[in-house]
């Protein structure tokens, strides 16, 4: 148990550091945070899942990550458009758009199950 946690911290830290270095080399510098977050954590999770559960299980996990990211993109795009065009309350708009994310994620899951 402790060795698995230690491996997760090391692999995750190395991958996050590599993506942060890549992001800081690009312009604008805001890419550093973008590359240091989701892609690096996803890669660390997938690599550890392959080692522990096998390739077939990791493939299902990777597909779930891809579908979740598509649903998140739809959520972010709609929320951004609403906030820019209507000048509505941020908390109300983003909370309402969470339902859109849920419907999109469940719809994609159902379509690809």
MARTORGU-212900 format. One line per 2 residues: number of its first residue (from 1); for each residue x, y, z of C-alpha. Coordinates in Angstrom, 3 decimals, always signed. Layout:
BEGIN
NUM) X:Y:Z  ...
***
This chain:
BEGIN
1) +0.000:+0.000:+0.000  +2.709:+2.509:+0.966
3) +4.896:+1.510:-1.992  +1.981:+2.044:-4.392
5) +1.323:+5.506:-2.963  +5.006:+6.373:-3.180
7) +5.093:+5.214:-6.804  +2.035:+7.339:-7.579
9) +3.668:+10.419:-6.048  +6.938:+9.876:-7.903
11) +5.398:+9.116:-11.314  +2.850:+11.905:-10.953
13) +5.490:+14.392:-9.829  +7.861:+13.554:-12.662
15) +5.159:+13.805:-15.321  +3.740:+17.039:-13.871
17) +7.245:+18.512:-13.793  +7.915:+17.533:-17.417
19) +4.644:+19.057:-18.602  +5.247:+22.206:-16.538
21) +8.688:+22.573:-18.141  +7.141:+22.135:-21.587
23) +4.437:+24.655:-20.771  +6.887:+27.240:-19.481
25) +8.853:+26.991:-22.734  +5.757:+27.930:-24.756
27) +4.139:+31.305:-25.203  +1.970:+32.524:-23.461
29) +3.164:+31.461:-20.040  -0.380:+30.508:-19.015
31) +0.190:+27.230:-20.895  +2.441:+26.095:-18.047
33) -0.525:+25.681:-15.727  -2.629:+24.101:-18.424
35) -0.004:+21.508:-19.304  +0.918:+20.921:-15.660
37) -2.569:+19.871:-14.651  -4.938:+17.502:-16.422
39) -2.759:+15.895:-19.118  +0.053:+15.050:-16.748
41) -2.227:+13.650:-14.072  -4.122:+11.639:-16.693
43) -0.900:+10.160:-18.082  +0.339:+9.274:-14.605
45) -2.982:+7.633:-13.776  -3.089:+5.662:-17.020
47) +0.499:+4.456:-16.693  -0.093:+3.263:-13.137
49) -3.379:+1.644:-14.157  -1.615:-0.287:-16.931
51) +0.942:-1.550:-14.412  -1.648:-2.577:-11.835
53) -4.792:-3.586:-13.788  -3.592:-4.269:-17.324
55) -4.045:-2.698:-20.735  -7.719:-3.556:-21.228
57) -8.783:-1.866:-17.990  -6.565:+1.133:-18.752
59) -8.180:+1.453:-22.189  -11.616:+1.761:-20.588
61) -10.253:+4.360:-18.168  -8.635:+6.323:-21.008
63) -11.875:+6.308:-22.997  -13.711:+7.601:-19.931
65) -11.169:+10.408:-19.570  -11.575:+11.385:-23.223
67) -15.378:+11.428:-23.018  -15.239:+13.412:-19.770
69) -12.930:+15.959:-21.360  -15.272:+16.360:-24.336
71) -18.171:+16.978:-21.937  -16.028:+19.482:-20.021
73) -15.140:+21.291:-23.246  -18.842:+21.655:-24.072
75) -19.520:+22.942:-20.542  -16.650:+25.447:-20.661
77) -17.530:+26.685:-24.135  -21.213:+27.236:-23.331
79) -20.470:+28.823:-19.940  -17.913:+31.145:-21.519
81) -20.287:+32.178:-24.298  -23.107:+32.839:-21.822
83) -20.903:+34.858:-19.506  -19.480:+36.989:-22.309
85) -22.771:+37.661:-24.075  -25.252:+38.038:-21.230
87) -23.051:+39.451:-18.453  -24.913:+37.133:-16.083
89) -23.942:+36.140:-12.561  -20.913:+33.844:-12.669
91) -21.957:+31.408:-9.930  -25.476:+31.048:-11.304
93) -24.292:+30.511:-14.886  -21.560:+28.003:-14.078
95) -23.822:+26.091:-11.686  -26.567:+25.868:-14.286
97) -24.064:+24.738:-16.911  -22.966:+21.860:-14.664
99) -26.238:+20.185:-15.606  -25.184:+20.527:-19.222
101) -21.883:+18.806:-18.416  -23.717:+15.980:-16.657
103) -26.145:+15.449:-19.541  -23.318:+15.558:-22.081
105) -21.103:+13.165:-20.073  -23.917:+10.676:-19.498
107) -24.984:+10.925:-23.133  -21.471:+10.203:-24.347
109) -21.123:+7.345:-21.850  -24.399:+5.843:-23.043
111) -23.420:+6.233:-26.711  -20.044:+4.532:-26.252
113) -20.848:+1.871:-23.656
***
